[in-house]
Amino acid sequence: MNDHNDKNRNKNTIPEKNAGNEMNVQGKSDKTGKSGISRRTVVKALAGIPVLGLFGHQLLKKRNYDLEKREAVVKKLGLDTMDFPVSDYGTRRHGGDLLRVGIIGYGARGNQLARSLGFMHPDEVKRRHELGDLDEWLEQEYLNVAITGICDVFDMHTENGMAVAQNDIRPGGQDAPKLPVKRYGHYREMLDDKDIDAVIIATPDHHHGQMTVDAAKAGKHIYCEKTVANTEKEMNELYNAVKESGVVYQLGHQITQNVIYQQARELIKRDILGKITLVQTTSNRNTAHGAWIRHLDGQGNPKPGSEQTIDWMQWLGKAPYTPFSIERFYNWTLYFDYATGLIGQLFTHEFDAINQILRLGIPKTVTSSGGTYFWKDGRDMADLLHIVLEYPNRDLTLLYSGSLASSRGRGRVIMGHDASMEIGNNIMINADRNSTQYQEAIQSGLIDPSAPMITYNPGAGQVDAVTSASERYYATRGLTTTTINGRRVDVTHLHLREWINCIRDGGVPSVNVDIAFDEGIACVMAQRAYVEKRVVEWDDVARKIV
Amino acid sequence: MRQTFTKSQLASLLVLRFFAGWHILYEGTAKALNPQWSSLGFLQESQWILSGFSEWIISNPGVLAVVDFLNVYGLIAIGLGLIAGLFFKVAAIAGAILIFIYYLNSPPLIGIEYVLPSEGHNLIINRTLIEAVALVVLALFSTSNIFGLDALISNHNKKEESENERS
């Protein structure tokens, strides 16, 4: 560069490919070092380095500021000494005897449960292989179980279940034993079979009570889908039968296996929220399928099934007689003869989610209101339903609001005097601006009540005090699956696994018959409050609904 | 062929280069330092012509991990290249392409609406697009052969060339 050339004093020239002459001039200059490059050129070439130095300095400063602030918040909340339970998932070997499981009711949910147990239809295996997400399923822990019995009132369902149970591509690979799969015409035949150790019940709700009682009496371990049972009488029979038989009972409330709930429980134990007086939980759907209109396929044609292929009388069971109806067969959720609508399908999960965190038990009083306001297709169930459950001894109200006519997201929020906690696929805790506990911290600027104070994302595997705007953004998103030790895991698989572990090694499942009883009674109370249009009360001494 | 700049031209180009480099470098380091960061949130919001591509990335955990990695370390490498003036043209062009991809994922076009409010008011053109274009300009008016490590490399190469010529 011609820095010594007067003519070009104010020009800076960039030598490009053919600028060899310029370079030679430079090369001959007095200040040329041993390398042939002038000191001046070197100094200029390093112009970016001080900028990088300044950047590094500022970065450290910002990092320290963030960390110090985070540490101060974490300390303030007492989270620095917090231990979370560590899962042994993925490291456990399921030894002992092979567990032989029978599935009663092989519809869509039965199929999902089989998959969570480690069984999939050959066609589905092929489809997933093509999509490239088969491996995740194959990496599922091998539970040392075999599906050896299928029972359904519909031939097509039974055949589907048989094909699934017999498929030998599954987690566990070659080690997984291949036992013959038996087809049962009636569930009692399955219960009478000594070659069945345990049953999974995934029928419509009106069978749950009776089947659980019968299975317990037959000494079979039970995994039953929600709802527990539709009536108080059935609830009592079921509770006594399971207690007397000593079988391992697990209710299909798999949400509790989401690590989020274990963390939420720990966070609440720390009294971070202050006195909790209100819990709000919701269901928000707005599709025909979401409103349980399921008897038509994608083209609007009726789904398969006829009086010849469906054992209608067995399907009805103890429900009042009605002529064969393919619509009722698929859309049983809509009718009170078989189900309790939103209560037994969605409220039950919401109640369980909160009950797992706060251990609420049976409410003192329940009121329900709502109506069939949108899906006027002759259904019994409400499509807008609101339930208020009072716990005067806990100074707490649980509020449920379900809509099948709007999918606007309304969160699941636990509200305390000092902070509120929103639980979805992640946990977000916001301090209350009028909090007593955090008053000083809010005044000093340490805690900003308009932004989440703590978030927990299972994917990241750590509790974080959120301090920056961009992190705030990700906190509101949350991941879509449960993560254990960095792995995506199906929660139903975990729930079944827990049940199987308890059968093999003893122990109490998360949703045992005691908790299931509380949750089932809360649902029965909500249903009666809606149907009888009155406040329904629980008599804790007589242990009955009044 | 040579490019000559006045001092003030050179100064403005340098300021632009350092600012853009600083911004991109911090975008990268902030992501690298945040264990919770994932491009998932951004890709979920993706609209217009790249939304299908983004969906494919999201639905594939392995691909998402690769995209996250490339984003974080790509941004850091580009930022360092811009500031230090090292492999400057490659860095500037790569940065322009990357940032243009960000733009394509969420362009403020008429009829496309976003859940998250954007910074300021934009119609078709936003700051992301301007930054991408600024990087193209920087690549065309390269300053790294004077104020950058590239100067040392080209000097070194020139020296070898001239030595080869002599022998």
Interface residues (C-beta under 8 A of the other chain):
Chain A: M1 N10 K11 N12 T13 I14 P15 E16 K17 N18 A19 G20 E22 M23 N24 G27 S35 G36 I37 T41 V42 K44 A45 L46 A47 G48 I49 V51 L52 F55 L59 R63 G132 N457 G459 A460 Q462 D464 S470 E471 Y473 Y474 A475 R477 L479 R488
Chain B: M1 R2 Q3 T4 F5 T6 K7 L10 L14 F18 G21 W22 L25 Y26 T29 A30 L33 N34 P35 Q36 W37 S38 L40 G41 Q44 N60 P61 L80 I83 A84 G85 L86 L116 S142 T143 N145 I146 F147 G148 L149 D150 A151 L152 S154 N155 H156 K158 K159 E161 S162
